[in-house]
Amino acid sequence: MNKPTPVLSARHLSRTYQEGPLKVAVLTDVNLDIQPGERMAIIGASGSGKSTLLHLLGGLDTPSSGEIWLQGQQLSALGEAARGALRNQALGFVYQFHHLLAEFTALENVMMPLLIRRLPARQASEQAGAMLERVGLAARLQHKPGELSGGERQRCALARALVTSPACVLADEPTGNLDHTTARRVFELMLELNASLNTSLVIVTHDRDMARQTGRVLTLTAGVLTEQDETA
């Protein structure tokens, strides 16, 4: 029986930055496979390269060396337009700060990725409304971000990330800007949606207890990625 193709793969991934005469290595020889429906956490100290790795996996930054495959397609072999189309189709992104557009309603914000796909507005509205209902915001469709609580804004951002039914969601400290109770609720919702939608979830977090609940924990230390048994 053939093994499924990983949603995301990284091979010998490195990223360095030039600071004056110095080359600063942020990531060194990272190898990683993310399987369909899998959930994992990446932990590490500030400055260890977690966000850089997530940006590389999402095609938002270019590695200094190494390769990334998204749903079996090598990102470096694609043109910019094709890479952007694949990213829109296969990936969802959630950040510490929600990055919702202030002038638009919750419904309009969640519709955006669908409209980028050129989905008819009526169909986009129906799908966005259904996803907002799924994250508990059915009564807040017409509210703008400034009228939502912190937890509601982050749930709206999660709905936006999931509305296209992506193969994988990349989440960078998605609960880091929330109080403990709200953070826990948002995280539990993410795990629930990961299970029910079979969407892979990669979460960068400082919260080791939260990381353990994903079932697979990887640690970045000075740019080197290692896997640890955090579930024991």
C-alpha positions in Angstrom: 0.0 0.0 0.0 1.4 3.3 -1.1 2.0 5.9 1.6 0.2 9.2 1.1 2.1 12.1 -0.2 3.0 14.6 2.6 1.1 17.8 2.5 4.4 19.7 3.1 8.0 18.5 3.0 11.3 20.3 3.6 14.6 18.9 2.7 18.0 20.3 3.9 16.3 23.7 4.4 18.7 26.5 5.5 18.2 30.3 5.8 20.9 32.8 6.4 20.8 36.6 6.5 23.5 39.1 5.8 24.1 41.6 8.6 27.0 43.8 7.4 30.0 41.6 6.9 28.5 38.7 8.8 26.2 35.9 7.7 23.7 34.9 10.4 22.3 31.4 10.2 18.7 31.3 11.3 17.9 27.7 10.1 20.3 24.9 9.5 19.6 21.7 7.5 15.9 21.3 8.4 14.1 18.2 7.3 10.4 17.7 7.9 7.4 15.9 6.5 3.8 16.9 7.4 1.2 14.2 6.7 -2.4 14.8 5.7 -4.5 15.5 8.8 -1.5 15.5 11.1 -1.1 18.1 13.8 2.2 19.2 15.3 3.8 22.0 17.4 7.1 23.7 16.9 8.5 25.2 20.1 11.7 27.1 20.9 13.0 30.3 22.4 12.4 33.7 20.8 14.8 34.1 17.9 15.3 30.4 17.4 13.9 30.5 13.9 10.3 29.3 14.4 8.5 32.1 12.5 11.2 31.9 9.7 10.5 28.2 9.3 6.8 28.8 9.1 7.3 31.5 6.5 9.5 29.2 4.4 7.0 26.3 4.6 4.2 28.7 3.5 6.2 30.0 0.6 6.3 33.5 2.1 10.1 33.5 2.1 12.8 31.9 0.0 15.3 29.5 1.6 19.0 30.1 1.2 19.4 26.4 0.3 17.2 23.3 0.3 13.8 22.6 -1.1 10.1 22.7 -0.1 7.4 20.6 -1.6 3.7 21.5 -1.2 1.3 18.8 -2.1 4.0 17.1 -4.1 5.0 20.3 -6.1 8.4 21.8 -5.6 7.9 25.5 -4.8 11.2 26.7 -6.4 10.1 25.1 -9.7 7.0 27.2 -9.9 6.6 30.7 -11.2 5.3 33.4 -8.8 1.7 33.2 -10.1 1.6 29.4 -9.9 3.2 29.5 -6.4 0.6 32.0 -5.2 -2.3 30.0 -6.6 -1.0 26.8 -5.0 -0.6 28.6 -1.7 -4.1 30.0 -1.8 -5.5 26.5 -2.6 -3.5 24.4 -0.2 -2.6 26.6 2.8 -4.3 28.7 5.5 -2.5 31.1 7.8 -3.3 32.2 11.3 -1.1 34.7 13.2 -0.7 36.1 16.7 -2.4 39.3 15.5 -5.6 38.5 13.5 -4.7 40.8 10.5 -8.4 41.3 9.8 -9.3 44.2 7.6 -10.8 46.8 9.9 -13.2 48.3 7.3 -14.8 45.0 6.5 -17.3 42.9 8.4 -16.4 39.4 9.8 -18.3 37.9 6.9 -16.5 40.0 4.3 -13.1 39.2 5.8 -13.7 35.5 5.6 -15.0 35.8 2.1 -11.7 37.4 0.9 -9.8 34.1 0.1 -12.8 32.8 -1.8 -13.1 36.0 -3.8 -9.4 35.8 -4.6 -10.2 32.4 -6.1 -12.9 34.2 -8.2 -15.7 32.4 -6.5 -19.1 34.1 -7.2 -19.9 36.5 -4.4 -23.1 34.8 -3.4 -21.3 31.4 -3.1 -18.4 33.0 -1.2 -20.9 34.6 1.2 -22.6 31.3 1.9 -19.4 29.4 2.5 -18.0 32.1 4.7 -21.2 32.3 6.7 -21.2 28.6 7.2 -17.6 28.6 8.5 -18.2 31.5 10.8 -21.2 29.6 12.2 -18.9 26.6 12.7 -16.5 28.7 14.9 -19.4 30.1 16.9 -19.8 33.5 15.2 -23.1 33.1 13.5 -24.5 36.1 15.4 -21.5 38.3 14.5 -21.4 38.2 10.7 -22.0 41.9 10.2 -19.7 43.1 13.0 -16.4 44.7 12.1 -13.2 43.6 13.9 -13.3 46.6 16.2 -16.7 45.4 17.5 -15.4 41.9 18.3 -13.6 40.7 21.4 -10.0 39.4 21.1 -11.2 35.8 21.1 -13.9 36.5 18.5 -11.3 38.2 16.2 -9.0 35.2 16.4 -11.9 32.8 15.7 -12.8 35.0 12.7 -9.2 34.7 11.5 -9.3 31.0 12.0 -12.5 30.8 9.9 -10.8 32.8 7.2 -7.9 30.4 7.2 -10.2 27.4 6.9 -12.8 28.6 4.5 -11.0 27.4 1.5 -10.7 23.9 2.9 -6.9 24.0 2.9 -4.7 20.9 3.2 -2.7 22.5 6.0 -3.0 25.5 8.4 0.2 27.2 9.5 -0.4 29.0 12.8 2.2 31.4 14.3 1.5 32.0 18.0 -2.2 32.1 17.3 -3.2 32.4 21.0 -0.2 34.5 22.1 -2.3 37.7 22.2 -5.1 36.2 24.3 -5.8 35.7 28.0 -5.3 32.1 29.2 -9.0 31.1 29.2 -9.7 32.5 25.7 -6.4 31.1 24.4 -7.5 27.6 25.6 -10.9 27.9 23.9 -9.4 29.0 20.6 -6.8 26.2 20.7 -9.4 23.6 21.5 -11.4 24.8 18.6 -8.3 24.5 16.3 -7.8 20.9 17.4 -11.5 20.1 16.9 -11.5 21.6 13.4 -8.2 19.8 12.6 -9.9 16.5 13.5 -13.3 17.1 11.8 -11.9 18.7 8.5 -8.8 16.5 8.3 -6.7 19.6 7.8 -3.1 19.4 8.9 -2.1 21.8 11.6 1.3 23.2 12.3 1.4 25.5 15.3 4.3 27.6 16.6 3.8 28.3 20.3 5.7 29.1 23.5 3.1 27.1 25.5 4.7 23.7 26.1 1.4 22.3 27.7 -0.5 23.4 24.6 2.2 21.9 22.3 1.9 18.5 24.0 -1.8 18.2 23.0 -0.9 18.2 19.4 0.8 14.8 19.7 4.0 15.7 17.9 6.4 18.3 19.2 9.5 19.6 17.4 12.0 21.9 19.0 14.0 24.6 17.3 17.3 25.4 19.0 19.7 27.8 17.3 18.2 27.0 14.0 18.4 23.2 14.4 15.1 21.2 14.4 14.8 18.1 16.6 11.9 15.9 17.5 11.1 15.2 21.1 8.8 12.9 23.0 6.7 15.6 24.8 3.7 13.3 25.2 5.0 11.1 27.9 
